[in-house]
Amino acid sequence: MIDHSAENMTDFNGELSLKALQNGDRNEFSRLVELYSGKLYRLGLKMLGNPQDAEDILQETYLKALRGIKKFDGRSSLSTWLYRIAMNESLMHLRRKQPEMLSIEEPGEGDLEEQEPLQIVDWCCMPEKELMSNEVRRKLDHAIEELPANLKSVFVLRDIEELSTLQAAEVLGLSETAVKTRLSRARMRLRKELSAYFSEKNIEGSVYDSR
């Protein structure tokens, strides 16, 4: 019989020992920092758009993880737990700096979750060379930064960090349906922004070509 008790669990990838972390093993905590710093920093950067803010989020995440690791029961993966802390810190930071941008619930969202058909958005029709250009990357980054927090959080977790729908739902405390709905909305907004950008570029190109 397999023992699933918290003290005997390792992280989902088997690389970290929860028991060692809860016993205060400094080497194991250093390994945790090494494994997740890049991902958690990137999350903070995409959510907040500022390297110093992202660094602050990273430090606060590890401080809270260190303080709370003994209470972690292992029901979710260690990575999901860390993402949850980092995302909560990012959202609290946004609430302090830009309270008007933070809307975890949209009016009537519960009804929309049941009624609104999910639209799958892809980037297949965008010119590959344009997608790879620094200018377009900057445009996309700016568009992501301008998303409402409730949409941006889902987009960052699903399309940037590549968490599953279930993992993103666990991080944000949402239903999987809500995650899918918000992800669809985020993708549609971003596609609209990029479509407008490419339309402008095509118009400019036509003007130059006619000269």
C-alpha positions as CSV (number, residue, x, y, z in Angstrom):
1,M,0.0,0.0,0.0
2,I,1.4,3.4,-1.0
3,D,1.7,6.0,1.8
4,H,0.3,9.3,0.6
5,S,0.8,11.2,3.8
6,A,2.3,14.7,3.5
7,E,5.5,13.8,5.2
8,N,6.4,11.2,2.6
9,M,5.3,13.1,-0.5
10,T,7.7,14.5,-3.0
11,D,6.8,17.2,-5.6
12,F,5.1,16.1,-8.8
13,N,8.4,15.8,-10.6
14,G,9.9,13.8,-7.7
15,E,12.8,16.3,-7.4
16,L,12.0,17.7,-4.0
17,S,11.2,16.1,-0.7
18,L,8.4,17.7,1.2
19,K,9.4,16.0,4.4
20,A,12.9,17.6,4.1
21,L,11.5,21.0,3.4
22,Q,9.1,20.8,6.4
23,N,12.0,19.7,8.6
24,G,13.9,22.9,7.7
25,D,16.5,21.3,5.4
26,R,18.3,24.4,4.0
27,N,19.8,22.5,1.1
28,E,16.4,21.3,0.0
29,F,15.0,24.8,0.2
30,S,17.9,26.0,-1.9
31,R,17.0,23.4,-4.5
32,L,13.4,24.7,-4.4
33,V,14.6,28.2,-5.0
34,E,16.8,27.0,-7.9
35,L,14.0,25.1,-9.5
36,Y,11.3,27.7,-9.4
37,S,12.9,31.2,-9.3
38,G,12.8,31.6,-13.1
39,K,9.2,30.6,-13.4
40,L,8.0,32.7,-10.4
41,Y,10.0,35.7,-11.5
42,R,8.5,35.5,-15.0
43,L,5.0,35.3,-13.6
44,G,5.6,38.4,-11.5
45,L,7.1,40.2,-14.5
46,K,4.2,39.4,-16.8
47,M,1.6,40.3,-14.1
48,L,3.2,43.5,-13.0
49,G,5.4,44.6,-16.0
50,N,8.2,45.8,-13.8
51,P,11.5,43.9,-13.0
52,Q,11.8,45.3,-9.5
53,D,8.2,44.5,-8.6
54,A,8.8,41.0,-10.0
55,E,11.8,40.6,-7.8
56,D,9.9,41.8,-4.8
57,I,7.1,39.2,-5.6
58,L,9.7,36.5,-5.8
59,Q,11.3,37.3,-2.5
60,E,7.9,37.6,-0.8
61,T,6.8,34.3,-2.2
62,Y,9.8,32.5,-0.8
63,L,9.4,34.2,2.6
64,K,5.7,33.0,2.8
65,A,6.6,29.6,1.5
66,L,9.3,29.2,4.2
67,R,6.9,30.3,6.9
68,G,4.0,28.2,5.7
69,I,5.7,25.0,4.5
70,K,5.0,23.1,7.7
71,K,1.2,23.7,7.1
72,F,1.3,22.6,3.5
73,D,-0.7,19.3,3.4
74,G,0.4,18.1,-0.1
75,R,-3.1,18.0,-1.6
76,S,-1.9,20.0,-4.5
77,S,1.6,19.9,-6.0
78,L,4.3,22.0,-4.5
79,S,4.6,24.0,-7.7
80,T,0.9,24.8,-7.7
81,W,1.2,26.0,-4.1
82,L,4.1,28.3,-5.0
83,Y,2.3,29.6,-8.0
84,R,-0.8,30.4,-5.8
85,I,1.4,32.3,-3.4
86,A,3.1,34.3,-6.2
87,M,-0.2,35.0,-8.0
88,N,-1.8,36.2,-4.7
89,E,1.1,38.5,-4.1
90,S,1.0,39.8,-7.6
91,L,-2.8,40.5,-7.3
92,M,-2.4,42.2,-4.0
93,H,0.4,44.4,-5.5
94,L,-1.9,45.4,-8.3
95,R,-4.7,46.1,-5.9
96,R,-2.4,48.6,-4.1
97,K,-1.1,50.3,-7.2
98,Q,-4.0,50.1,-9.6
99,P,-7.2,49.2,-7.7
100,E,-9.3,50.2,-10.7
101,M,-7.7,47.4,-12.8
102,L,-8.3,44.6,-10.4
103,S,-11.6,42.8,-11.0
104,I,-11.5,39.2,-10.0
105,E,-15.2,38.8,-10.8
106,E,-16.9,40.4,-13.8
107,P,-20.5,41.4,-13.7
108,G,-22.7,38.5,-14.6
109,E,-19.7,36.2,-15.1
110,G,-21.5,33.2,-13.6
111,D,-24.2,33.3,-16.2
112,L,-21.6,33.8,-19.0
113,E,-19.7,30.8,-17.9
114,E,-22.8,28.7,-18.8
115,Q,-24.0,30.6,-21.8
116,E,-21.0,32.0,-23.7
117,P,-19.6,29.7,-26.3
118,L,-15.8,29.3,-25.9
119,Q,-13.9,30.4,-29.0
120,I,-10.6,28.8,-29.7
121,V,-8.2,31.5,-30.7
122,D,-4.9,30.6,-32.5
123,W,-2.2,32.6,-34.2
124,C,-2.0,30.6,-37.4
125,C,-2.9,33.4,-39.7
126,M,-0.2,35.8,-38.5
127,P,2.9,36.1,-40.6
128,E,5.7,34.1,-39.0
129,K,8.4,36.7,-39.5
130,E,6.2,39.4,-38.0
131,L,5.4,37.2,-35.0
132,M,9.2,36.8,-34.4
133,S,10.0,40.5,-34.6
134,N,10.9,42.4,-31.5
135,E,8.4,45.1,-32.4
136,V,5.5,42.6,-32.3
137,R,6.8,41.0,-29.1
138,R,6.7,44.4,-27.5
139,K,3.2,45.0,-28.8
140,L,2.1,41.7,-27.4
141,D,3.7,42.3,-24.1
142,H,2.0,45.7,-23.8
143,A,-1.3,44.2,-24.7
144,I,-0.9,41.5,-22.0
145,E,0.0,44.2,-19.5
146,E,-3.2,46.1,-20.4
147,L,-5.5,43.1,-19.8
148,P,-7.8,43.2,-16.7
149,A,-6.2,41.3,-13.8
150,N,-8.8,38.5,-13.9
151,L,-8.0,37.8,-17.6
152,K,-4.3,38.4,-17.4
153,S,-3.8,36.0,-14.5
154,V,-5.4,33.1,-16.4
155,F,-3.5,33.9,-19.6
156,V,-0.2,34.1,-17.8
157,L,-0.8,30.7,-16.1
158,R,-2.1,28.9,-19.1
159,D,-0.4,30.3,-22.1
160,I,2.9,31.6,-20.7
161,E,3.5,29.2,-17.7
162,E,1.7,26.4,-19.6
163,L,-0.2,25.1,-16.6
164,S,-3.1,22.8,-17.3
165,T,-6.7,24.1,-16.9
166,L,-7.0,22.2,-13.7
167,Q,-3.8,23.6,-12.3
168,A,-4.7,27.2,-13.2
169,A,-8.1,26.6,-11.5
170,E,-6.4,25.4,-8.3
171,V,-4.0,28.4,-8.3
172,L,-6.8,30.9,-8.7
173,G,-9.5,29.2,-6.8
174,L,-11.8,29.1,-9.8
175,S,-13.8,26.4,-11.6
176,E,-12.3,25.0,-14.7
177,T,-15.2,26.5,-16.7
178,A,-14.3,29.9,-15.4
179,V,-10.6,29.4,-16.4
180,K,-11.6,28.4,-19.9
181,T,-14.0,31.3,-20.3
182,R,-11.5,33.9,-19.1
183,L,-8.7,32.4,-21.2
184,S,-10.9,32.6,-24.3
185,R,-11.7,36.3,-23.5
186,A,-8.0,37.1,-22.9
187,R,-7.0,35.5,-26.2
188,M,-9.7,37.3,-28.1
189,R,-8.6,40.6,-26.7
190,L,-5.0,40.0,-27.5
191,R,-5.9,38.8,-31.0
192,K,-8.0,41.9,-31.6
193,E,-5.0,44.1,-30.5
194,L,-2.6,42.3,-32.8
195,S,-5.1,42.2,-35.7
196,A,-5.4,46.0,-35.4
197,Y,-1.6,46.3,-35.4
198,F,-1.2,44.2,-38.5
199,S,-3.9,46.1,-40.3
200,E,-2.2,49.3,-39.6
201,K,1.1,47.9,-40.8
202,N,-0.5,46.7,-44.0
203,I,-2.1,50.1,-44.6
204,E,1.3,51.8,-44.0
205,G,3.0,49.3,-46.4
206,S,0.4,50.0,-49.1
207,V,1.0,53.7,-48.8
208,Y,4.7,53.3,-49.1
209,D,4.4,50.9,-52.0
210,S,2.2,53.4,-53.9
211,R,4.8,56.1,-53.7
